[in-house]
Amino acid sequence: MDRRGPGRDRKRSAVTMSHLDARRGILAMCLSMATLLINDALVKLVSERLPTDQIVFLRGCFASLVLLVWLAAAQPWVLRFVRHRGMIHVGWRSVLDALSTFTYLWALFHLPLPNISAINLSSPLMVTVLAVFMLGEKVAWRRWSAIVVGLVGVLMIVQPSSDAFNWFSVVAIAATLMGAVRDVMTRRIAQEIPSILVTFATAVAVTAVAGASVAVTQWTPVGATDLLLLATASVFLIGGYHFIIVAMRVAETSIVSPFRYTAILWAIILGYVVWGDVPNPLASAGIVVLVASGLYLMHRERLARRVARPSGEIAA
């Protein structure tokens, strides 16, 4: 006779689901970084011929249209959540996303890419701190250590120069902080609201802000090739938006946020494939440090799963 009782079964089920969600969240975050980096590479190819606000506007129009058609045709039931009272959190998240995007771009125009990349990739630390204070998540010192080590690896890769930092560095920090608050707010969105609807709201908000900027500037003619590249970029942008929203909703923020660092690895791969860029020895060492910190975080997650198993359960 099994004397463990329904309470033990419920506890085991909750533990299993918790760690399954953590794995799903980590996978979604890694996929988000990959798709967003492909989007960035396509946008960079177009940026030689078109201004940034026009690029963001056109790409956003494509993304919003694709999402709207898909929602209306494939999942019309999702649209009924537009009147859900929890949409207020979706709205604020979308506003923060738009402001963060354009504040980041403003700083990007005045800072070297390695410097602003180093600032932007401090996001996992910011998100973890905010998750502790805003969501009450508990973060062990080992996880803090792995996050900090990962950040050191990032700095070894991007190698920012101190003489290139200026007050626009503060603007970049503000953009990163808004992005971190946005990610934490994602956890507050009601679970019944579909993630694809949050994705659509984000795309519309960013497009609207870009449209306001385009309206007061001179329009640059767009060629067919650039339109095709931006349409393709919009598909990867949708994937990036969606996966990061899923990651922040299904798992604890402090668990999935450090896997933003994988963006650096994708950037190096794309940089080599598309532009032939090869990392120097210090950057190569940074890659090793970054990968090691990520593997350690996953190792700690596996250990936590074993410790959390109810007594009597056979380890896999």
N, C-alpha and C positions, 0 to 999 in steps of 0.2 A: 504494500500500500504506500502510495506517495503521500507523505505527511508534511510536505512543504507548504501546502495550502495555496489558495489563490493569491494571497498577498505576496508570497515569494515569487510566484509566476509573473505577477504584474511588475514587481521590482526588476526581475530579470529582463522582461520585455522592454521596460523603460530604458534600462542600461544599454541593451542591444540597439534600440532605436537611436539613442543619443550618439553612440559612436558611429552608427551608420550615417546619421546626419552629418557628423564631423567629416567623414570621408567624402560624402557628396559635396559638402561645402568647400573642401580643399580642392576637389576635382573641378568644381565650377569656377573657383577663383583662378586656377591655372588656365582653364579654357578661356576665361575672360581676358586675362593678360595676353594670351596668344592672339585672340581675335582682334583686340584693341591695337596690338602692335602691327598686325597686318594692315588694319585700317590706317594707322599712322604712316606706314610706309607708302601706301597708295596716295594719301594726302600730301606727303612730302614730294612725291613726283609731280603733283599738280601745282604745288605752292610756288614753283619757279615761274608760273605764268598767271596765276590768279591771286588776289589778296585773300587774307585769312578769313575775314568775315563773310566774303562771298562763297568761299569754299565750305565753311560751316553751314551757311544757309542752304546752299544747293544740296549738300550731303544730307542735311536734316530734312529737307523737303522729300527727297527720295525715301529716307528711312521712315518718315511719318506716313507717307503714302503707302508704302509696302505694309507697314503695321496695320494701318486702317483697313486696307483691303483684306488682309488676312483675318483681322478680327471680325469684320462684317461677313466674310464668306465662310471661314472655317470654324470660328468660335464666336458666333453672335451673342451667346449667353453671357460672355464676359462683359459686354457693354452695360448690362443691368447694374453692375457694381459702381457705375459712374456716380450714382446718387447715394452710395454708401457713405455713412458719416465718417468712416475711417479715411476717406479720400482726402481729408484735410492734411493728413500726414504725407500723403503722396504728393499733394500740391507743394507743401513746404520743401519736401525733398527735391522736387523738380526745380524749384526756384534756386535752391542752394547749388544744385548741379550746374545750372546755367551760369550763375554768378562765379562759381569755382572755375568753370571752363574758360570764361572770358578774362577773369583775373589772371589765370595761369598764362593765357596767350599774351596778355599785356606784358607780363614779366618776361616771357620768352623772347619778345622783341628786343629786350634790353640786357639780357644775360646770356653768357655762353651756355650751350646745351648741357655740358657736364655739370655746371654749377646748379642750374635749375633742376636737373635730374636728381642730383644729390638731395636737394631740398624736398622735392616731390616724393622721393622714396623714404622720407622720414615719416610718411603717412602711417605705416604699421605701428610705430611707437605712439603717435598721436591717437590713433584709433583705440589702441589697447588702454591708454590712460583714460580716454573718454568713456570706454566701456566699463571700466572700474567704477567711475564716479556717476555715470548716467544710467547704466544698466545693472550695476551691482555685481558684475562678473568677478570671479576670483581668479587671479593669475599667479601661479607659483613662481618662485624665484628662478627656477630652471628655464621656464618659458621666457621670462624677462631676459635672461642671459642669452638665450638662443636668438631672440629678436635683435638684441644689441649687436651680437656677433654678425648676424646677417647684414645689419646696417654698415658695419665695418667693411664687410666684403663688398657692399655696394659702393662705398667711398673709394675702395681700392680700384674698382672697375672704372668709375666715372672720373676719378682724379680731379676734383674741382681745384681751381687756383684761387688763392686768397685775394690776390690783387684785382680779380675781376668781380668780386662781390661789391654791390652798392646798395642804395636804398631800395632798388627794385627786388633785392633779396627779401626784404620785408614783405613786399607785395606777393612774392612767390610763397612765402610762409603763410600769409593770409589765405591764399588760394588753397594750399594744402590743408590748412586747418578747416576751411569750409568743406572741403571734400571729406575730411575725417568726420565732421559733424553729420554730413549727409549720409555717410555709411552707417553711423550709429543710429540715426533716425530711421534707417531702413528696417532695423529690428523692431521699431515701434509700429510699423504698418500691420494692420489686422491680417491674420493669416488667411482669412477667407478671400481677401482681395487677390486676384491672380497676378503673378509676377509680370506677365506679358502686358497687363494694363499699366503697371508701374513703368515698364519699359517705354510704352507708348507716350505716357505723360512726360517722361524725361525727354524724349525726342522732340516733342512738340514745344516744350519750354525752351530748350536750347535753340531750336529753329526760330522761335519767336524773338529771342534776344538778338540772334544773328540778323534776322530780318530788319529789326529796328536800326541796327548799325548800317546795313546795306542801304536802307532808305535815305540816309543822309550822306552817302558817299557816291562817287562816280562808278557806274557799272562797267565792268570790263567784259568784252565779248568772250564767249566760251566756245571752244571747239568741240567737235564730236568725240574726239579721243578723251578729252578731259571730262566730259559728261559721262562717258562710259566708266572711266576710272572712279569718279565720285559715286556713281550708281553701285559699283562693286564695293567700294569702301563702305557705303551705307549698310550693306548686308552684313559685313563684318562688325560694323558699329552696333547694329541691332544685337548681334551675338554677344558682343562685349558688354553692352548695357544689361542684357537679360541674365547672362551668367553671373555677373557681379551682384545683381539684385538677389538671385537665387542663393548665392554663396552667403550673403549677409543675413538672409532670412532663415536658412535651414540649420545653421551652425553658429556656435558662439563667435562673436566678433574677434575676440583675442586669439582664437584658434586659426581662423582662415586669413586674417589680415596679413600675417607675415608672408604668406605665399604670393603677395604682390611683388615680392622681390624677383619672382620668376620672369617678370617683365624684362629685366636686364638680360637674362639669358636669351629670350626671344629676340631682343634688340640686337644682340651680338650675332645671332644666327642670320637674321634678316640683313644686317649690315654687311656681313660677309657675302651672302648669296646675291644681293642686289647691287651693292656698291663696292664689294671687294675689300671692306675694312677688316683688318686683322688686329685683335687685342694684343697689347704689349705684355711683357712678362708680369708686371705688377697686376694688370687687369686679369691675366690668366690665373694668378694666385687668388685674386678676389673671387673669381668664379668658383674655385675650389672651396673657399671659405663659405660662400653663399650657398652652394649645394649642400655642404656639410651641415650648415645650420638648419636647412630645410629638412634634411634626412633626420636630424636629431629631433626636431619638432614632431615628425611623424613617429619616431621611435618612442617618444614620451607619450604620445597619444595611444600607441599600442599597449604600453605599460599601464596607463590609466585604465584601459579597457579590461586588462587582466585583473587588476586590483579591485575594480568595481564589480566584478562578477560575484554573484551570490555564492556562498559556500556550498559545495556539493556539485557545482557545475564543472564539467570536465573541460579543461583548456584545450583549445584547438591545436 
